[in-house]
Amino acid sequence: MNQQATALRISLAEIAALTQVKRPVVSMWRSRSRTTSTPFPEPVRVIRGQQLFDAGEVGAWLESTRHGNNPQAAADMAAFARRDSARTDPEAAFAAQTALITLRRLTGGPLAGLDLDDLLDAADEADPDDEFLYSEIEALGRTAPEAAAHADQLVDAAYSPAAALEQLLGGRHRAGLRGQADTALAQPAVELAAGTAVELAAGNGTGRPVFVDSTPGGSDLLTAVLDRLPEDADPLILTRDGRDQASRTALRRLLVHGARRRPLAVSDGGQFAVGEPAVHVASYPPPGAPDLAAPDILADIENTVLQMDDSQRGVFMAPASVLTDALDDARAADVRSDLLRSGRVRAIVRLPAGLVPAKARQSLALWVLGPAHASVPIAERWTMVADLTDTPLTADAVQDLVGDLAVSLGTAGLIRSHAMRFARTVPTSRLLARRGALVRHAAARRDGPAAAEQAVRADRLLARLNDPAAAPAPLSVGVSLGHGTPNTEMVDVLLSQGHLRYVQGVRLAAGLPLADDGGARVLGPADLGRGAGQGRRGTAVRRIDRLVLAANHPNARLTEPGDVVFATVPTPAAAVDAGGGAVVEYPARVLRISGADPGGLMPELVAADINAAASKDWRHWALRLVPHAAARQLQHALGLLDQERGAAQLRLDRLTELTTLLRDGVSAGGLAVDATIDLT
């Protein structure tokens, strides 16, 4: 255990998060281990009724007992435990930790071994005007070297400064950081806003993209934008030139992610000027003003609109009660009407509830802003509207909605030529005439292909289903009574005998771009139990560029054909990677059968035994063994059965699709069915 870890304190809730178990499980460990030779460590402090434990003792106990679902608990300890001072002032501790992580990113090397004077010299060199980190490190005083060593632990556990900082932000709810926690958005909302902003920037045709967030402390959306831009984009980020802690945190975060940033001067009244083509992207309320009221949110958006020219775009996310729903505040209603009347609000989307984790029942809305329809009379202008109140914001929904919003700034002809999934256009005058909500909830539409397309597709399906070549062939497999006896062995025994080899998964750094094709498949817990690398039905296979993987994880090892990829969370699951060449994302891992001496192991049986396991203690799973000669015969038979199962699944998929086509086509009046059709 690292000596620095012994200076850290960790609570029972944090131990549960570290070991990936529920909170009551940790209490059970304490009670059941009291009479054993390895009792759970005793608390070293109690603060406001919360028991705190020595992180080093807890890490050693976890290593010796192998409790929990995180084999790397000791290495991850720094990300979950905190020094005592962090508990008396969590916001100051968070600021200091992120400042030190930023300093490490800017200096390019570890901070451990630097004394206080060296740390302050490095901080002064990186931040001579004290814009984002000098004060935070100076405030640590004599504890700065210890905190710097802790920051190194965080970075080493997360593999990069950016991943370490994102891990700290991921725990903002647990750490009690109100401004950060109350305003944080769920990932689908971030994906939607960032994806839309990137599309608007691409359509602006200005070369180097510029993104602006004038709010105090906003960084979630900007960071997501940076992750989605191509490596050669060279974006410029403009953020508020504020000395408040939220703005300093945002600047640290952007710098850790390698952003090129320019300060934006914002007056006390919220006025500012950009003066170049840009995309404004912001979420309200921001971390620096978590209690911002509806009139102030709309006034802030109005300040942006007033300085916009026709080369600028905007993506704003805020509570639906502000952007789309009926407003009780007369002043806010007047400002919103003025914004609509300006013609720059080009799209309005009401989103489902649950996109603000701290306020699960709150619904969000999104506005897209751009130049007004210059050649269209005011009375004939339109606004794109979408209602996703009852639509889960899945990955495909986000992608399709971004596609709809990307054309919202186009001409009427462009919008008509785009096949909208969610959005529709309404006259802006109709929105202005409404006294209540701008987006009216309606039942989901059943959009589908044209009748001609349905008929052609149905004919093709019928032809394939009736093709004699598609009929199942006799199975060339014979079965007789065997004379063997069942034989099993524990995983840990097979590992010690060399029949099995354990390969750890890779903790992929946060923000690595996924490849559309041609990259290595990424296999995680969600990909198991249904065929490795095939993805769950209806989902795409994740891939990562091999050069990106090599640059960020040079020690990552790819799977070999026949590897059994497994995970213990949320339940034991496994799949055989028949093709190999995939990167396994932790907490998924690999059991590799020895080619020289398999010891009776077969990949298919190993995966089946894991999928049937009730315990998460993977080292004590019992795996079935088959003699070598029988294994070869079984392998051949299973291969034949797998081919037949694939053909049967294909036929079932075609029957299902044909059922849907006929049901929807006939009910819509576009198709007629001949009663003599015989699918057998």
N, C-alpha and C positions, 0 to 999 in steps of 0.2 A: 504494500500500500504506500503510495506517495506520501512523504512527510507532510506536504501541504494539506493533504486531504484530512489529516487528523485535526487541523485547526478549523474545520468546517463543521457546521451543525445541520442536522436534517430532522424533519418532523415525520410522524407516522404517515401522513398523507403524501409527503414527498417520497418516502420509501416505497409506498404503493405505486406511485407514478414511475419511479425508477425501475422497479421490478415487474411492472406491467401486470399488476394484480389489483383487485378491488381492495378498498381500505379495510374492511373487516378481516381480510385474510392476514394482514400484518398483525392484527391483534391476536388472531389464532396462533400465529407463529410464536408470539411472546408467551402466551399461556401454555402451549404444549411443550415448549422447549425449556421451561423452568426446571424440570426435574431431569433433564438430560445432561450429557457432558459438554454440550455447546449451548448454554442458555443465551437468550437474546440479550444484547447489551442493555444496561440500565441507562435511563435518561441522565444527562449531565446538567440540564437547566430546564426551568419551567418559566415561560413568559406568557403572562395573561392566560394561564390555564393550559397552554400548549406545551407538551413535553418535547424536548429537543434532545437528540442523540448525537454522539460523536460519530462523524461520517466515516472516519477510519475504522472504528470498531464495527460499525454496521457493514462496511465493505468486506472486512475480514470474515465476519459471520456469514455473509452471503456466499463468499467464496468457499468456505469450509462446508456449508450445508447444502449449497446448490439450490437454494429456494428461489422461487420466482421464475419468470419467463424471459429474463434478460441475462444471458450468459456474460455479457459485457458490462454488468452493473458496476463493477469497480472502476472501469475506464470511464463510464458515463456519470460517475458520482458528482463530478464538479458541476455538471449542468443542472443538478437537482438540489444539491446542498448549498448552504450559504454561511457566510461568517456571521457571528452574533450581531455585529453592527448592522448587517443587512436587514435584520429583523426589527431593530428599533427604528430604522428609517429606510424602508424598502425602496422608495423613490431615489434617495441619494445613492444607495448601493447600486441600483440599476444604472443610474447615470454614470457612476464610477466604472462599473464593469464594462459598459458599452464604450466608454471613453478609452479604457485600456485596450480593448479589442481593436478599436479604431487605430490607436497608436501602433499596435503591433502590425496592423495591415499597412500603415503608411511607412513604418520603418523597415518592414520586410523581414523581420526576424523576431525570435523570442525575446521576452522582457525579463525572464527569470535571470537573476544574477546582477541586475542593475540596482544600485542603491537609490535613495530618495533623490539625491542631487542629479544623478544620471537620468532618472525618469523625468524630472522636471526640465532638464536641458532638452531631452528628446521631445517632450510635449511642447516646449517653447519653440523649438525648431519647426515642428509640424503645424503648430497653431499660434503664430506670433501675435495675432490680434485677439486671441482668446474668443474665437467664434464658436468653438464646438467641443473642446476637450481639456484645455489647460486648467480651468478652474476646478473641474471635477477631479482631476488627478491631484492638484495642489491641496484640495480639501481633505484628502486621505491622510495627509501628514505622515507620521512614522509608519503607518500601516500600508503605505503605498507599495513597498516591495512585496509584501505578502499578497496584496490584492493583485499585483502584476503576475505573480506566480500562479494565482488562481485563474487569471485571464488566460494564461498559457495552457492551463489544464482544460479550460473550456474549448479553446481553439483546437487543441490536440484531439479531444474527444469527438469534436464535430468535423475535424479534418480541414477546416478553413475558417478564417475570421468571419466571412459572410454567413456561413452556416451556423457558427457559434452565436452571432448576434441574432439571427433569425430564431434560434432555439430559445434564447432569452426572451425575445418578444412573444414566442409561442406560449411562454409561461406567464404572460402579463396578468391573466385572470388570477392565477394562483398566488402571484407575488403581491397582489393588492395595488397595482398601478392603475388607479381609477381612470385617469384621462385616456390612457392607452387601451385599457380593457373595455370601457364603456363604448368606445367608438370603433373598435375593431370589427371588420367585416368578415363574414364567412368566405371561404375560398371561391365558391361560384360567383358571388357578387364581385369579387376582385377580378376574376377572370373576365367577366362580362365588361366591366368598365375599362380594364386595361386593353382587352382585345379590340374594343370599339375605338379607343384612342389611337392604337397602332394603325388600324384600318384608315381612320381619318387622316393620320399623318401621311400614310402611303398615297392616299388620294389627293393630297395637297400639291404634289409635284414640285416641292421646293428643295429637294436634295437633302441636306442635313436636317433631321427632324429636331424640333424644339418643343419641349413640354414644360408647362407652367402649372404650379400649384401655389396659390397666394394665401392659402389657409395656414394658421399657426400649427405646425407639427405634422402636417399631412405627409405621409411617405408610403403607405401601403400600396396605393395605386401606382405611384411613380416607380417603386421597386419592381412591381409586376410588369410595368411597361418595359423597363430595362431588360427583364428576363425574356421578353418576347421579340425584341428587336434583333435583327441579324448582327453578327459580330462586326461587320464593316459599316454599320449605320452611323457611328460617331455622334450620338445624340447630345444635345445640350439641355440641361435641366435648370430651370429657374425656380427658386423657392424663396419664401419670405425671409428677409434679412432681419430676423428677430433674435433677441438674446434670451427669450424665455426658454425653459428647459425642454418643452415639447419641440420647439424649432431646432434647438441644438441636437436633440436626439434624432430628429429627421435628417439633419445634415450629416451626423455621424453615420447613420444607416446608408445614406446615398454614397458617401465616400468609401465605406467598406465595400460596397458593391461596384466600385470603380467608376462612379458617375463623374462626368465633367459638369460642374455646377457653377452657376452665376447667381449672385444675390439679387433679389427683387425688392426694391424699396416700396413699402406699403405705408401710406399715411395713417394717422390715427383714425381718420374717417373711412379707411379701407380702400382709398383710391390708389391706383398704380397704373403704369403704362409699360407695355411690352415693345411695341413698335416694330415687330417683325413677324413673319408667318410663324404660327405656333398653334399647338393644341393645348387648351386649358383642361386639366383633369383634376377633380377634387371630390372628396367625400365629406358630407356634412352630417352632424357636427364634427369638427376636427378634434384631435387629441388635445390641442391647446385651449379649446373652448368647448368642453363636452356638454355644457348646458345651454348652448346657443339656441335661442328661440326662433320660431318660424319667421317673424318679420326680419330678424337679423340675418338669417340664412338667405332669404330672398334678396335682402339689400346687398349682401355680399356678392351674390350672383349678378345682381344688377350692376355693381361696380365693374365686374368683368365685362359685361355686355356693353357698357358705355364706352369702354376703351377698345373694343374689338373693331377691326376693320374686316374687309371681305377675305383677307388671307388667313384669318384665324378661325379656329374651330373650338368646340367645348364639349366636354363630357362631365356631367355633374350627377352625383348620386346623393340622395337625401331621403329622409322619411317620407313615405307616401302622403302623410298628413300635411306635408308642406308643398310638395310638387304636384300632386294629382287630386287629393281628396278635397272635400268641401272645407273652406276656411271660415272660422268664426271671427278671426281678427280682421277687422275692416282694413287696417293699414296693410296687412300682409296680402289681402285679396287684391287691393289696388296695385301693389307692386307686381304681383303675379300677372294681373291683366295687362299692365304696361309692358311686361316682358313678352307676353304673347303678341301684343299689338306691334312690337318692334319687328316681328317677322323672323327673328333669329332663332327662335325655338323651333327646330325642325322635326324633332321626334320626342314623344312622351311615352314612357313605358312604366306601367305599374307592375311591381314584382311581388312574389309570394312572401309570406312571413317566414321568419327563421333565418334571415341572412345577417342578423346582428346577434351573435351568440349571447351577449349580455342582456338583450331585450328580445327574447325568443318570439314574442307575440307581435312585435313591430314589423310592419311592411315597409319596404323601400320602394323608391321610384327613381327613374333615370331620365335625364334630359340630354338631348344632343342639340348643340347650338352651332350655327354656321351663318353664312351671309343670307340676307333676306332675298326673296325671289325678285331680282332687280327688274326683270322684264314682265312680271306678272302684276296686274292691278291688285291693290290691297284687298278688294272685295273678293278676288278669285284665288287668293293664296290658300295653301293647304298645310296641314301638319300631319305627320305620321304618328299613329297612335297604336299601342299594343297593350293588351291586358293579359298578364301572366299570373293573376292572383291565385288561380288554382292549378298552375302548371309548375311542377318541380323543375328547378333550374339545374337539370342534368347537363353533362358535357355536350351532348348533341343539341340540346335546347339552347345552350349558350352559343354554340357555333352558328346555329341557324339564326338566332336573334342578332348576333353581330353582323351576319350577312345582310339581314333586313336593314339594320341601322346604317350600314356602310353606304347604302344607296339613298339614304334620307336627304342628302344634300344635292342629289341629282335633279335632273329635269323631270317633268311629268312623263315624258316618253321613256326615260330610263327606269323610272319607278314602275311604270306599267309593264315593262319588259321583264322585270324581276319577279320570279315566283316567290311571293311572300309566304312564309309559314305562320308568322304571328301578327305582323303589322298590317295596318290598312290606313288609307289617307282619308282625312275628314277636312272640310272647309274650316279654316282658322276662325272665320266669323262665327261658326257654330260653337266653337269652344269659348269664344268671348261672350256669347249670349248665355252660356250656362251659369247659373248662380251657384251650383254645387260642384260635384266632382267633375274633373276633366275627362277621366276615363271611366266609362260605365261598364260595370261587370256584365258579361254576357256568357251564355253557355258556349262551350268549346265547339268550334266548327269542325266538321268532318271533311277536310280537304282530301282529295284523292286524284288519281290520274284521270285523263280524259277517257271517254267511253271507247274510242278507237284503240287507245293504248291498252286498255283493259282487255278488249277482245283479242288483240294480237298476243298479249302475254298469256291469256287463257288458252289460246290455240297451241302455243309453244309448250305449255305445261302438259296439255293433254297428249300432244305428240310424244313427249318424253316419257310420260307415264305409261302409254300404250305401246312403247317400243319393245318388241320381243327381246332385244338384247339386254334390256334392263331387268328382265326376270331373274330371280335368284338362281344360281347354279347349285347343283348338289355339293354338299360339303364332303370333302375327301378326308374325313376324320373317322377313325374307328375307336370304340371304347370297349374295354374288357376289364375284368377284375384284376386288381393289383395285389401284390404280396408284401408291400412295404409297410412301415410303421411311421406314424407322425413324428416329426422331429422339429424342435424349435430351439432358438438360442437368443440370449439377450444382446442388445446392440453393443453394450460396453464390452462384452466378451468377444464379439466378432471384431470389434475395433482392436482389441488387444492382440487377437490372433492374426491380424493383417488381412482378413477377408473383406473388411469394410474400411473405408477412409472417410474421415469427416472433413468437409471443406466449408469454411465460414462464408457467409454472405457479405456483400459489400454495402457499406453505408454510403449511398450516393450523395454527393454534396448537393445542397439545396440550389435550385435554379438551373441545373444542367439542362440544356435544350434536348428535347427528344427528336429523333429523326423520323421522317415520314416513311422512309423505306431504306433498305440497304445497310442499316445498322444492326448491331447486336440486339437480340430480343432481351427485354428486361422481365424477369420472372420474380414476382413477389407473392405474398400470401394470397392475394386476391386471384392469382392465376392458377392456383392449385386445386386439385380435386376434380378438375374437368379436362385435363389434358394440358400439359405444360406448353406455354407459348401460343395456345390457341385462343386464349381469352375466354371470358364468359360469353354466353350467347348474346350477340348484338353489340359487343364491345370490340374495339380495335386492339391489336397487339401493340404493346409499347416497344419502342426501339430507341437505342442511343447510338450516336455516331461513334465508331471505334476510335477515331482520333481524339474526340472529346473525352471518351472514357480513359484512354491511355494518358492524356495530359493531366487529368484530375485524379485518376486512381491508377497509377502505374503498376501497382501490385495486384490489381484485380485479375482473378483467374476465371476464364470462361468454362462453361460446362462441357463435358464430354458425352458422346452418345451413350445412352443407357443410364446416365446419372439420375438418381432419385432426388428431386427437389422437394423439401418439406418445410413445414412451419408448425409451430405449436400454438400460435394465437391466430384468431380467437379460439379455435379448436384444432386438434391435430389434423393436418391435411397434407397430401403428397401427390406428386404426379411424376411420371417418367418422361424425361426430356430425350426423346428418341433421336433427335437430330444433333443435339449439342450446340456449342457456339453461343450460348446465352450467358448474360451476366445475372447473377442471383442477388436480388436486393434484400438486405437484412431487414426484418428478422427471418426471412426465408434462408435456408441453408441446404447443404448437399450431403447425401450419403453416396459414396462412390464404391461400387463393387469391384474387387480386384479381378483384373482380367486373367492374371496368372493363376490365381487360386480363389475362385469365388466361394468355395466352402458350402456349396449347395444353395447359394442365394440367387434369386431371380429378380430383376428390377420390378416386374409386374406384381410379384407377390409381396415384395417389400412395400411398394406403394399401397397395395390393398390392405396390408397389415397396419400401416400407419393411419390410413383413413378410417380403420375400424377401432383404433386405439381410444381408450377412455381417459387415460392419464396423459398429462403433458410432460412427464418425466421421460424424455425421449431416450436417454441412455438405458432405461430399463424396459423398453418395448421388446416384446418377444416376436421374433421374425421366423417365419416358416422356412424350412430347408428342404430341398429336393435333390436326390442323387443326380449326378451329372448326366447319365444316359436319359433318365426320365425328364430332366430339365430341357434337353435338346428337343425331345418329342413335344413336350408341352409348349415350348417356345414357338415351334412351327404351327401347332394347332391354334395357339392364341393369335398368331399373326393372321391366319385365315379368318378367324372369327372377327378380328378387328376390321378387316377389309369388308366383310359382310355387314358388320354393324354400321360402317361408314356409308355403304350403299343403301342400307335400310333407312338411315337417318336422312340421306339425301331425298329418298322417295317420300318420307314423312314430311320433310320441309316443303316439297313441291305440292303434296296434297293439302297441307295447311295453307299455302299461298293461294292455291286454286280455290279452296273453300272461301277465303276472304274475298277474292276477286268476284266470285259468283254471288256471294251474299250482298256485297256492297254494290256491285254493278247492276244486279237485277232490282234491288230495292230503290236505286236511284233512277231506274228507267232506262239506263244506257245499254243494258245487255238483256238478251233473252236466251233461255236455256232450252235445248232440245231434250225432251223427256226420254229419248232413246239412248242418251249418252251412257256408256257403261265403262267405268274406270277399272273394272276388273278384267 
